[in-house]
Structures are given as C-alpha cells and as structure tokens.
Amino acid sequence: MKDERLVCDRFPRSSKYHPDWAIAAASSGANALWLTEWLAEALDLRPQMRVLDLGCGLAMSSIFLRREYGVQVWATDLWFDAANNLQRIRDAGVDDGVYPIHADARSLPFAPQFFDAVVSIDSFVYYGTDDLYLNYLARFLKPGGVLGVTDHVGNDGANNAQLHRIPKHFLFEDAKEAGFVVDGESDVLAHAADDHTKVVFDPTLRGKTDQFVVRLRKPK
Ligand SMILES: C[S@@+](CC[C@H](N)C(=O)[O-])C[C@H]1O[C@@H](n2cnc3c(N)ncnc32)[C@H](O)[C@@H]1O
C-alpha cells in the first residue's frame, strides 16, 4: 500500500517524496517539506538563483530546493556537521548545486548582496530574536531579494526562548525596522488547537504546533 502521510493536493512536489526520508531529516517534527514548498513558490525561486538555507539542519530543505527548483543552495547550519550534510547531499545527487557550510547565522561568511533569497525554516528562534538581527541579515540579500521565515507562534509575556517560539509581531516589527516589506503570509501550518503555552517538542504537539509562514522583501 502507498504511504500517503505526505500526500497533499496543495503540495504536489512534496507529495512525491517518501515520508520516511522527510520525517527522518526534519528536526522539529513539522512538515518541513510543505513549508519549503510554500516558501519556494512564495519566493518565486527560479533556476540558478542563489539561496541561503539558514539553519538548514540535515539539509533536507536544501536538497528539495535544488531538485525541485534548480536553485543553488548554501546549506548553512551551526549544530549539524557540514561533512555529514555533504554526504547526504551527495547521496541525493545534488552536490552540483548544494554547498554545505558550517557557520553561525550571526557571523556569516558571505559577501554583501550575494543572495537572491534566504529561507529560515524552524530555526529563526535560535539566532534571530535580537532586535537588530534582521538589519544584519538584510545585508546579504540583493536589493529586491526575499526572505522567507517560518517558526512556531509564541505569546506575549511568555518565556518564548524556553518554549522555542516567537510572537509573530516581534518579527514584523524587527522586519520593518530593518527596511523589509512584509508582503506575504500563509496559514498553511496554522493549528488553532495550539495555545502557544507548551514547549514545541511536547509529545502532544509534535507536528501540530501553530506555525507562521511569512515573506519579507528587501526594497530595490
Ligand atoms: C529545529 S532545527 C530546524 C532545522 C531544519 N531547518 C528543519 O526544518 O528541519 C533548528 C536548526 O537551527 C540551527 N541553528 C541554531 N542556532 C544556529 C545559529 N546560531 N546559526 C546557524 N544555525 C543555527 C540548528 O543547528 C538546527 O539545525
């Protein structure tokens, strides 16, 4: 019998991948392929564009972006080993266009205005909550470049760092301060049953946290 855990009409590209591969490589338990597919469409990714996959974990999203959209991806992560990611990238047959980088998102080894797009999937909470972080990140995008962020929704006043969450309006405020225009949003992984009070790894929530997905544009 066909395994249909990832099959969804809204995400035809993700539906082609075997759920075991996607789930084994997803650190948060959310459907990272669906998030990646939404971001890729929303960011209008085209072949050979330069994409920074920030906090890429096991590089599943990077592999997917290369395979499905033909973009060049700098798969950048701090906790996961770049050599292991290279092996995974080779196994997937996309080492011609996915480059594993070991780096801290707060100290990136790239030239200014190098990227057409940046994606941050379930990782922004670990490096992006400083008020000035988006000012820093913006410098790596070309004018007109886009940043797609998805993370777990937090509540005002809660210990969001401990819960691994971000109140969405914090991101919007920082984005505007940094000169980004918020020009896209989706409820693709909204979960009304999540009241944002539990840590995102809670077994009752795994894969069912309320997530925001937004597109920010750096003006030309
Ligand atoms: C929950 S995982 C998400 C991984 C992947 N994007 C996914 O959706 O499966 C968070 C990732 O953020 C990365 N991370 C945390 N702090 C970081 C930093 N300062 N710079 C770069 N990556 C960081 C971790 O290494 C981890 O892989």
The ligand as a Gaussian input file, in Angstrom:
#p B3LYP/6-31G(d) Opt

LIG

0 1
 C       14.674000      22.940000      14.741000
 S       16.115000      22.844000      13.772000
 C       15.471000      23.124000      12.145000
 C       16.311000      22.502000      11.090000
 C       15.730000      22.499000       9.675000
 N       15.585000      23.842000       9.142000
 C       14.411000      21.748000       9.623000
 O       13.368000      22.382000       9.438000
 O       14.438000      20.521000       9.778000
 C       16.979000      24.312000      14.145000
 C       18.311000      24.440000      13.444000
 O       18.846000      25.725000      13.732000
 C       20.247000      25.600000      13.746000
 N       20.847000      26.721000      14.479000
 C       20.672000      27.044000      15.772000
 N       21.399000      28.116000      16.100000
 C       22.039000      28.497000      14.960000
 C       22.932000      29.550000      14.627000
 N       23.309000      30.449000      15.552000
 N       23.416000      29.620000      13.376000
 C       23.045000      28.711000      12.428000
 N       22.176000      27.698000      12.688000
 C       21.698000      27.599000      13.922000
 C       20.496000      24.285000      14.435000
 O       21.761000      23.799000      14.118000
 C       19.343000      23.433000      13.897000
 O       19.756000      22.673000      12.799000

